[in-house]
Amino acid sequence: QVQLMESGGGLVQPGGSLRLSCTASGDTKRITVYNWYRITPENQREFVATWRTGNMRHYSEVAKGRWTISRDSANNTVDLQMNNLRPEDSGVYLCNVYGLGEEYWGQGTQVTVSS
């Protein structure tokens, strides 16, 4: 079993930055893929970014050039540095991981971009 806890969300003005963190606990050695997703205000789930073993990273078009996903293996965390935030980036950000054929989700952290 793997447990995930997101943190770092909040209210930020347009153009501002936030750093989201996903901390994994439990059987973390099985995890090979970390993903960030966003639940939009319309309740749609959108892919944001992924980190895979081997330090491979992939971003959605929305995230590309503005945000960076990084992995801290010592602390079992994967962070999402979000710069130049826009109101349309608002939503609940969820951490998702894969490993050995199983998938786990966190509870999410709310990001609100508003002036």
CORMO-V117321 format. One record per pair of residues at least 12 apart in sequence whose C-alpha atoms are under 10 Angstrom apart, sorted by the first residue. I is the first residue (numbers start at 0). J is the second residue. Records with the same first field share a line. If there is no record, write none. Layout:
I = J, J
This chain:
0 = 24, 25, 26, 27, 29, 101, 102, 103
1 = 23, 24, 25, 26, 27, 28, 29, 30, 96, 97, 98, 101, 102, 103, 104, 105
2 = 21, 22, 23, 24, 25, 26, 27, 96, 103, 104, 105, 106
3 = 21, 22, 23, 24, 25, 27, 75, 76, 93, 94, 95, 96, 103, 104, 105, 106, 107
4 = 20, 21, 22, 23, 24, 76, 93, 94, 104, 105, 106, 107, 108
5 = 19, 20, 21, 22, 23, 76, 77, 78, 92, 93, 94, 104, 105, 106, 107, 108, 109
6 = 18, 19, 20, 21, 22, 78, 92, 93, 94, 106, 107, 108, 109
7 = 19, 20, 21, 78, 79, 80, 92, 108, 109, 110
8 = 20, 90, 91, 92, 107, 108, 109, 110, 111
9 = 89, 108, 109, 110, 111, 112
10 = 89, 109, 110, 111, 112, 113, 114
11 = 84, 85, 86, 89, 110, 111, 112, 113, 114
12 = 83, 84, 85, 86, 111, 112, 113, 114
13 = 82, 83, 84, 85, 86, 87, 88, 111, 112, 113, 114
14 = 81, 82, 83, 84, 85, 86, 112, 113, 114
15 = 81, 82, 83, 84, 85, 112, 113
16 = 65, 66, 80, 81, 82, 83, 84, 85, 112
17 = 66, 79, 80, 81, 82, 83, 84, 110, 112
18 = 66, 67, 68, 78, 79, 80, 81, 82
19 = 35, 68, 77, 78, 79, 80, 81, 92, 93, 94, 108, 109, 110
20 = 35, 68, 69, 70, 76, 77, 78, 79, 80, 94, 108
21 = 33, 34, 35, 70, 75, 76, 77, 78, 79, 93, 94, 95, 96, 105, 107, 108
22 = 71, 74, 75, 76, 77, 78, 94, 105
23 = 74, 75, 76, 77, 94, 95, 96, 103, 105
24 = 74, 75, 76
26 = 98
27 = 72, 75, 96, 98
28 = 72, 75, 98, 99
29 = 96, 97, 98, 99, 100, 101
30 = 51, 52, 75, 96, 97, 98, 99, 100, 101, 102, 103
31 = 50, 51, 52, 53, 96, 97, 98, 99
32 = 49, 50, 51, 52, 53, 54, 55, 56, 95, 96, 97, 98, 102
33 = 48, 49, 50, 51, 52, 56, 68, 69, 70, 76, 77, 78, 94, 95, 96, 97, 98, 102, 103
34 = 46, 47, 48, 49, 50, 51, 56, 57, 58, 68, 77, 79, 93, 94, 95, 96, 97, 104
35 = 47, 48, 49, 50, 58, 68, 77, 78, 79, 92, 93, 94, 95, 96, 104, 105, 107
36 = 48, 49, 59, 90, 91, 92, 93, 94, 95, 104, 107
37 = 88, 89, 90, 91, 92, 93, 94, 107, 108, 109, 110
38 = 88, 89, 90, 91, 92, 93, 107, 109
39 = 87, 88, 89, 90, 91, 92
40 = 87, 88, 89, 90, 91
41 = 90
42 = 90, 91
43 = 90
44 = 90, 91, 92, 93
45 = 59, 61, 92, 93
46 = 58, 59, 60, 61, 62, 92, 93
47 = 59, 60, 61, 62, 63, 66, 68, 79, 92, 93
48 = 60, 61, 62, 63, 66, 67, 68, 69, 79, 94
49 = 67, 68, 69, 77, 79, 94, 95, 96
50 = 67, 68, 69, 70, 77, 78, 96
51 = 70, 96, 97
52 = 70
54 = 68, 69, 70
55 = 68, 69
56 = 68, 69
61 = 87, 88
62 = 79, 80, 81, 82, 84, 88
64 = 81, 82, 83
65 = 80, 81, 82, 83, 84
66 = 79, 80, 81, 82, 83, 84
67 = 79, 80, 81, 82
68 = 80, 81
77 = 94
78 = 94
79 = 92, 94
84 = 110, 111, 112, 113
85 = 111, 112, 113
86 = 110, 111, 112, 113, 114
87 = 111, 112, 113
88 = 110, 111, 112, 113
89 = 109, 110, 111, 112, 113
90 = 107, 108, 109, 110, 111, 112
91 = 106, 107, 108, 109, 110, 111
92 = 105, 106, 107, 108, 109, 110
93 = 105, 106, 107, 108, 109
94 = 106, 107, 108
95 = 107
